Amino acid sequence: MWTRTVEVMLGCWLLVTPFVFRGTEAIGNYTANAVVSGALIIIASTLSFWHPLRLAHLLTLLVALWLAAHGYFSAERPGPPAAQNEITVGLTLLLFAILPSESNKVPVPWRGSRESGRG
C-alpha cells in the first residue's frame, strides 16, 4: 500500500501549492484546480485502503490526466511555476496510479502455492 501513501502525500502537496506559489504569476488560475484535485486524490487513495473499494485509486488516473493536460494547455511555454507543478505532479501520479496496491507482495495466484509449500 506504499503507492497509495505516496498518492496521499502528492495530494497533500497539491493542497499546499497555492501557499508555496502565492507570489508567482497567474497563481489564481491554478489555486482552485490544485485544491480540488488534491482533495480528490486524497479521498480516492484513502478509500482504496478499504478492501471493497480497493480499485478507487484508479480515479487518480483521471485526475492525473486532468492535471497534466490543464497545466500544459493553460499557459504559453514556459508556463508559470504552478502550471509546471501541475504537469509534474500529474505525470508522477500517472506512474503511481497504475501500480497495484499490494505491489510489494507476491501476486495473488502464487500466494496459495507459497503457503502450502509447493514452490
N, C-alpha and C positions, 0 to 999 in steps of 0.2 A: 504494500500500500504506500510505499515511499513516493510513487509517482503522483498519487493524489495529494500527498502532503506538499509536494513541490508546486502543484497546481494551486493549492490554497495559498501558499506563500506568494506566488505570482499574482493571484487575485488581490492579496493584501497590498502588494506593490502598486497595483493599478489604483487602489483606493487612496494611496498616499501620493501618487504622482501629481495631482493638482497642487499640492503644497510644495513639492520639490521643484516644479517648473513654474511657479506662480509669477516670477518676474520675466519670463520669456515671452516672445511674441506669439500671438494667437492662442494663448492657453485657454481662453474662454471657449473656443471651438471644440476643445478636446476634453474639458472637465466632465461634462455630463456623460459622455461616452465612456470615459475611463471609470467613473463611479458605477455606472450601470453594468458595464462589462465585468468589472472586478467583483461586484456582488453576485452576478450570475455564475461566475466561475467558482467562487467560494461555495455557493449553495450547491451547485452540481457536483463538485468534488467531494463535499462533505456528505451529501446524500449517498454517494457511491460506497461509502463505508458500510452502509446498511445493506445486507445481502440481497433482499428483494429488489433493491434499486441499484445493484452493482454496476449497471450499464449507464447510469445517469451521467457519468463523466463524459459520455460521448457528446453531450450538449456543448462541452468545451470546444469540440471541433468547430461547431458553427460560430461560437463566439470568437474563436481564434481567427477563423477566416474573415469574419467581420472586422476585427481589429486590424489585421494586416491590410485588408482592402481599403478600409477607411483611412488608415494612416498613409497609404500610398497615393490614393486618388484625391485626398482632401487638400493638398498643397502642391506648389511647384517644387521642383528639385533644386537644391536640397531643402527638404521640409524643415519646419521648426522642430526643436527637440522633442516636443510632445508627440508629433507625428512619427518621428524616428523611433521613439519609445514604443508606440503602438505597433509598429511594424515588427520590431524586435521581439516584444512580448508575444505578439500573435504567432510568429513563426516558432518561437520556443514552445508555446502551448500546443501547437500542432504536433511537435515532436513528442511531447509527453502524453497527449491525449490518445495516441494510437497504441501506447504501451498498455498491456493488461494490468489490472490492479494487483494481481499476485505474480508479478514478473520475477520476483526473487525466489519463487517456489518451483518445484518440478511440475510439468504440465499435468493436468487433471487425469488424462488416461493412464499415465505412468504411475500415479500415486498408489493405486491398488497393488500393482506388481512389486513396488518397493516395500510396501508394508507387509506383504505376505512372504517376502524373502526371495522371490524369483527375479533375479536380475539385479 
